[in-house]
Amino acid sequence: MSQPPALTRDEQKLAAVWDEHLRAEFEARSVNETLATMVAHPRVYLAPVMLGGNGKEEVSKFYERFMSQIPKDTEIVPVSRTVGQGRVVEEIIFRFTHDIRMDWMLPGVPPTGKRIEIPLLIVIQFDDDKMVHEHLYWDQASVLVQLGVLTPGRLPVVGAGSARSIIDRSIPLNGLLGFSGETDTRPSWAGARSSTGDACRRVSD
């Protein structure tokens, strides 16, 4: 496989601003440092749950809640990054234990203690070297399957295999092509609890 072309100086600058944004969010947990990477009227939008904010005040309130609800054992596994045309597109695997409230992803759902891993896509638009918007996409059904709220059987949904098959090509695909929807299942909250690690980690491999 051929190597991708080297980033230009401007593209390197965008990637560096995005890395600083991630550091401010997940390591410093600083709203002010996070907003410093963004334009005066930014937008954050989490498509699966229609949450986020428009403008500095709303985005600031969103980040205050978000940063207080990041599980301690969160892991970010980089998969791919594309930089160009004033935009960064980041593909990651997002792993965490659902042992605290996470209203930004699971509004109204009490902690279950379940371990979750999902593919997550982030599209970041820039104006010069400041972030204009940050749009996030993930499969909410996969999250709910792993929590035990949805059970594969009556619905064509999958769990952690969705994330694992991205980085492990030995996992068979096309399992849902034989889906019949005949198994009778009922959604339920899982009450298990589990311990967490010490900090969010960005996993390189």
C-alpha positions as CSV (number, residue, x, y, z in Angstrom):
1,M,0.0,0.0,0.0
2,S,1.4,3.4,-1.0
3,Q,2.1,6.0,1.7
4,P,-0.3,9.0,1.8
5,P,1.3,12.3,0.7
6,A,2.9,14.4,3.5
7,L,0.8,17.1,5.0
8,T,1.4,20.7,3.9
9,R,2.4,23.3,6.5
10,D,-1.2,24.6,6.7
11,E,-2.6,21.0,7.1
12,Q,-0.1,20.3,9.8
13,K,-1.4,23.5,11.6
14,L,-5.0,22.2,11.5
15,A,-4.0,18.8,12.8
16,A,-2.0,20.5,15.6
17,V,-5.0,22.6,16.6
18,W,-7.3,19.5,16.7
19,D,-4.7,17.7,18.9
20,E,-4.7,20.7,21.2
21,H,-8.5,20.7,21.3
22,L,-8.5,17.0,22.3
23,R,-5.8,17.6,25.0
24,A,-7.9,20.5,26.4
25,E,-11.0,18.3,26.5
26,F,-9.7,15.0,27.8
27,E,-6.6,15.8,29.7
28,A,-6.9,19.4,31.0
29,R,-10.7,19.2,31.2
30,S,-10.6,22.9,30.6
31,V,-13.6,24.7,28.9
32,N,-11.5,27.9,28.4
33,E,-8.6,26.0,26.8
34,T,-11.0,24.1,24.6
35,L,-12.8,27.3,23.4
36,A,-9.5,28.9,22.7
37,T,-9.1,26.5,19.7
38,M,-12.5,27.6,18.3
39,V,-13.9,30.7,16.5
40,A,-16.0,33.2,18.4
41,H,-19.3,31.6,17.3
42,P,-18.6,27.8,17.2
43,R,-21.0,24.9,16.8
44,V,-20.8,21.4,18.4
45,Y,-23.3,18.9,17.1
46,L,-23.7,15.2,18.3
47,A,-25.9,13.9,15.5
48,P,-27.1,10.6,17.1
49,V,-28.7,12.5,20.1
50,M,-29.1,16.0,18.6
51,L,-27.1,17.6,21.5
52,G,-24.4,20.2,21.4
53,G,-24.5,23.9,21.1
54,N,-24.6,26.9,18.8
55,G,-22.5,29.9,19.8
56,K,-19.9,30.4,22.5
57,E,-22.4,30.4,25.4
58,E,-24.2,27.2,24.4
59,V,-21.0,25.4,23.5
60,S,-19.4,26.4,26.8
61,K,-22.4,25.0,28.7
62,F,-22.2,21.8,26.7
63,Y,-18.5,21.3,27.4
64,E,-19.0,21.9,31.1
65,R,-21.4,19.0,31.2
66,F,-19.4,16.9,28.8
67,M,-16.1,17.2,30.7
68,S,-17.8,16.3,34.0
69,Q,-19.2,13.2,32.5
70,I,-16.2,11.5,30.8
71,P,-15.6,8.1,32.4
72,K,-12.1,7.8,34.0
73,D,-11.2,4.7,31.9
74,T,-12.0,6.3,28.6
75,E,-9.8,5.2,25.7
76,I,-9.4,6.8,22.3
77,V,-8.0,4.5,19.7
78,P,-7.0,6.3,16.4
79,V,-8.0,4.6,13.2
80,S,-7.6,7.2,10.5
81,R,-7.2,10.9,10.0
82,T,-7.8,12.9,6.9
83,V,-6.7,16.6,6.6
84,G,-7.5,18.9,3.7
85,Q,-9.6,21.7,2.4
86,G,-9.8,23.4,5.8
87,R,-11.2,20.2,7.4
88,V,-10.0,17.4,9.7
89,V,-11.9,14.1,9.6
90,E,-11.0,11.7,12.5
91,E,-12.0,8.1,12.7
92,I,-11.6,6.5,16.2
93,I,-12.7,3.7,18.4
94,F,-14.1,5.1,21.6
95,R,-14.0,2.9,24.7
96,F,-15.4,3.5,28.2
97,T,-17.1,2.0,31.2
98,H,-20.6,3.4,31.7
99,D,-20.2,3.9,35.4
100,I,-21.3,7.5,35.6
101,R,-24.1,9.6,34.1
102,M,-23.3,10.5,30.4
103,D,-26.2,12.8,29.4
104,W,-24.2,13.9,26.3
105,M,-24.4,10.4,24.9
106,L,-27.1,8.6,27.0
107,P,-29.5,11.2,28.3
108,G,-31.7,9.9,31.1
109,V,-29.9,6.5,31.2
110,P,-28.6,5.6,34.7
111,P,-25.1,4.1,34.9
112,T,-25.0,0.4,34.1
113,G,-21.3,-0.5,34.7
114,K,-21.1,-1.9,31.2
115,R,-18.0,-1.7,29.1
116,I,-18.7,0.0,25.7
117,E,-16.7,0.4,22.5
118,I,-18.0,2.1,19.4
119,P,-16.6,3.5,16.1
120,L,-16.9,7.3,16.2
121,L,-16.4,9.8,13.4
122,I,-15.6,13.4,13.9
123,V,-15.7,16.1,11.2
124,I,-14.0,19.4,12.2
125,Q,-14.3,22.5,9.9
126,F,-11.8,25.3,10.3
127,D,-11.7,29.0,9.5
128,D,-8.0,29.7,9.2
129,D,-6.6,28.0,12.3
130,K,-9.7,28.0,14.4
131,M,-12.4,25.4,14.6
132,V,-15.8,26.5,13.3
133,H,-17.7,23.3,14.0
134,E,-17.3,19.8,15.4
135,H,-19.8,17.2,14.2
136,L,-19.8,13.8,15.8
137,Y,-21.4,10.6,14.5
138,W,-21.7,7.1,16.0
139,D,-24.1,4.2,16.0
140,Q,-26.4,4.7,19.0
141,A,-28.0,1.3,18.5
142,S,-24.6,-0.3,19.0
143,V,-24.3,1.5,22.3
144,L,-27.8,0.4,23.4
145,V,-27.0,-3.2,22.5
146,Q,-23.9,-3.2,24.7
147,L,-25.9,-1.7,27.6
148,G,-28.5,-4.4,27.3
149,V,-31.3,-2.0,26.3
150,L,-31.5,-3.5,22.8
151,T,-30.9,-7.2,22.1
152,P,-30.0,-8.6,18.7
153,G,-32.8,-10.8,17.6
154,R,-35.9,-8.9,16.7
155,L,-33.8,-5.9,15.4
156,P,-31.0,-5.8,12.9
157,V,-28.4,-4.3,15.3
158,V,-24.9,-5.2,16.5
159,G,-22.8,-4.5,19.6
160,A,-19.1,-4.2,20.2
161,G,-18.3,-6.2,17.1
162,S,-19.1,-3.1,15.1
163,A,-16.0,-1.4,16.6
164,R,-13.8,-4.5,16.8
165,S,-14.2,-5.5,13.2
166,I,-12.7,-2.1,12.1
167,I,-9.3,-3.0,13.5
168,D,-9.6,-6.8,13.4
169,R,-10.1,-7.9,9.8
170,S,-10.4,-11.6,10.9
171,I,-13.9,-10.9,12.3
172,P,-16.5,-12.3,9.8
173,L,-18.8,-9.7,8.2
174,N,-22.3,-10.0,6.8
175,G,-23.8,-11.8,9.8
176,L,-27.0,-9.7,9.6
177,L,-27.8,-10.9,6.0
178,G,-29.5,-13.9,7.6
179,F,-31.5,-11.8,10.0
180,S,-35.1,-13.0,10.6
181,G,-36.3,-10.9,13.5
182,E,-38.1,-13.8,15.0
183,T,-36.5,-14.0,18.5
184,D,-38.6,-12.4,21.2
185,T,-36.5,-10.1,23.4
186,R,-37.3,-7.4,25.8
187,P,-35.1,-4.3,26.6
188,S,-33.8,-4.0,30.1
189,W,-31.4,-1.9,32.1
190,A,-28.4,-3.8,33.4
191,G,-27.5,-3.1,37.0
192,A,-23.9,-4.4,37.1
193,R,-21.1,-2.2,38.4
194,S,-17.4,-2.3,37.6
195,S,-14.3,-0.4,38.6
196,T,-12.5,2.1,36.3
197,G,-9.0,3.1,35.6
198,D,-7.3,6.4,36.4
199,A,-7.5,8.5,33.3
200,C,-8.6,8.8,29.7
201,R,-6.0,7.2,27.4
202,R,-5.3,7.7,23.7
203,V,-4.2,4.3,22.5
204,S,-1.7,4.3,19.6
205,D,-2.0,0.7,18.6
